[in-house]
Amino acid sequence: MTNISDASTAGYTWTKSTYSGAQSDCVEVAHGVAGSMPVRDSKRPTGPALVISDGAWGAFVDAVRSGNVA
């Protein structure tokens, strides 16, 4: 996992989940980054972003879908 100190300058197109509705307390992800998934806090677009490997992101999403997240 790496870190981008200013996620607003990364040049990615950030998207928020459609499940978030009008709430602002969500994370945003940047699709289309080869081999990784950048993730940032939607309330802090100029804040840092974590860059997570595709494998780790996939395992996280699978765990959430199956209810195996503590």
N, C-alpha and C positions, 0 to 999 in steps of 0.2 A: 504494500500500500504506500502510495506517495501522497504528497500534499501540494496543492497549488495555493500560494499565499494570497493572491487576489483573483478570485474566480471570475470576476467581471471582465478581466483582460484576456482570458483563455481563448476567446474566439469561438466558443462552442455555442450551439443553440440549446438552451436549457428548457426543459419541460417539467410541468408539475402534474401530478396525478389528477385525473378527472374526478376521482373520489374525494378530492379535497374541497370541492365546491368553492364557497366564498371565504373559507378559512385561510388564514395566512400562516398557520403553523405547520408547514409541510417541508418536505425535502424536494429538491429538483434534481433531475438527472440529465446528462448530456449523452444522447445516443449517437452512434456512428463513430466513436473513438476506438480505433483498432485495438482489440485485446483488453479493453478496460471500460469501466463505468465511472465517470466523474460524478460525485454527489455533493450537493451543497444545501445549506439552510436557505429556504426561500425568503426568509426575513432579512438575510444578510447577503445580498447578491455580490457585494464587493468583499465579502469575507472569504475565508479559506474554503477550499473544496478538497475532499478526499478522492483519490483515484484508486479504485478497487479493481482487482483483476476480474476478468469475465467469469472464471471458475468460482471465485469467492462470492461474487454477486449472484450467480446462479444458485449456489448453495443456500444463500440467505433468502432469496425469493422462494425457493422450494420449501424451506423451513417455515416461512411465514404462511404460505398456502396450506401447508399440512398442519399448522397449529403447533409446531414444535419450537417456538421461540419463547424463552423465559422472560 
